[in-house]
Amino acid sequence: MGVGEKALKELGVNIPLIGLAKRLEKIVFLDKNDYKEVILSKDNEGLKLLQRLRNEAHRFAQKYHHYLRLKLLSPN
């Protein structure tokens, strides 16, 4: 179980989750206790939306990580 699954479970939220593997841009999801993979064409609008969401989540996480590092290193 991943961090996202744990967080949603703690909140009592039960929604399907997917992952987007970066190298081949495979969509991965759990279907009846079995992981399934889907590869969409590079020009698929749904895939483009998922890529933008993933990239924004990464930017947000990196920005927050940098903030924490600067806070840790500051002499205050």
GIVEN-V998785 format. One line per field, one symbol per residue. ss: DSSP state (H for helix, E for strand, - for the rest). phi: phi as a letter, one per 30 degrees, with the letter a starting at -180 (. if undefined). A space follows every 50 residues. Layout:
ss->???
phi->???
This chain:
ss->--HHHHHHHHH------EEEE----EEEEEE--EEEEEE-----HHHHHH HHHHHHHHHHHHHHHHHHHHHHH---
phi->.ddddddddddiccbdcbbbdddchdccbcbhibdcbbccddcddddddd ddddddddddddddddeddddddddd
